[in-house]
Amino acid sequence: MRWPGYRPDDEEWAESSPSEGGKAIRHGIDYLLTHPWYRFAGRPVTPLTALEALRWMERALELERALLIAQARFEGASWNDVARQLGLTKQAVYRYNQVVKDLIAIYSKEDGTGEEVMDYIDANFNAWVTDPYGYEEDVAGEGEDA
């Protein structure tokens, strides 16, 4: 049986959300489902695939939240300040403490780089397909006679 309303594989699905926030989320899901670099590419667009993409987006939001909290803490904001901005208790926001400490440690190093942050993110969160840029193939092909 097919759902009577718009489904993720319908062209009008993203714009059919009753809220502007819902439309933005649906456009993000559409992007993830169609962009060739993401693990969803080439798979049938179904409600279940859209749910998986939504779960990935939730993890991405958690990561962005942690990065912004780390920046705010690094610049002197208290846990109470952060909690107030998020509409949460200090205890609820404090669950980000270890990730925030890790990110601040990376940025605080004299030779800290954006690459280290990306390595940290990749180790804790990864939605790219395996080797989207073909780096492993290039490395494997080095030194071989063509």
C-alpha positions, -999 to 999 in steps of 0.1 A, spaced: 0 0 0 13 35 -9 11 65 13 -16 89 -1 4 121 4 38 132 -10 66 107 -5 104 114 -6 105 102 -43 79 128 -53 93 160 -69 70 181 -47 79 164 -15 103 190 -1 80 219 -7 49 200 7 60 204 43 36 225 64 65 244 80 95 264 67 118 244 89 104 212 76 110 224 40 146 231 48 150 196 64 134 180 34 156 199 9 186 187 29 174 151 27 168 155 -10 204 167 -14 218 138 6 197 113 -14 208 127 -48 244 139 -43 268 113 -56 293 117 -28 270 105 0 263 69 9 227 72 -2 235 79 -38 221 53 -62 198 38 -37 160 38 -42 144 69 -27 120 55 -1 107 67 33 132 43 49 161 58 30 149 93 39 148 82 75 184 71 73 194 104 57 175 123 85 194 103 111 226 113 94 215 150 94 207 147 132 243 135 138 255 164 116 235 188 137 250 173 169 285 178 155 277 214 145 263 221 179 294 207 195 317 228 173 297 260 181 297 252 218 335 246 217 339 280 199 317 297 225 335 281 254 369 289 239 358 325 237 348 326 273 311 316 274 301 297 305 281 265 304 251 285 317 255 310 288 255 281 263 226 264 280 205 296 280 210 300 242 200 264 235 170 266 259 184 237 280 198 232 315 235 234 322 234 197 329 219 188 295 245 209 277 274 195 297 271 162 279 291 179 251 320 184 276 344 158 263 339 166 226 343 203 234 375 196 253 388 176 224 380 203 199 395 231 220 426 210 225 430 207 188 425 244 181 447 255 211 478 238 198 502 261 181 503 239 151 466 228 152 451 227 118 417 223 102 429 189 89 431 177 125 396 188 132 384 170 100 403 138 112 385 141 145 352 145 128 358 116 104 367 94 134 335 103 151 311 109 123 312 98 87 286 98 60 308 99 29 309 70 7 342 51 8 369 71 -9 347 97 -26 377 114 -44 394 82 -55 425 88 -33 429 51 -25 429 41 -61 456 67 -69 478 55 -41 473 19 -51 482 27 -86 515 45 -77 546 26 -87 529 3 -110 538 2 -147 510 16 -168 
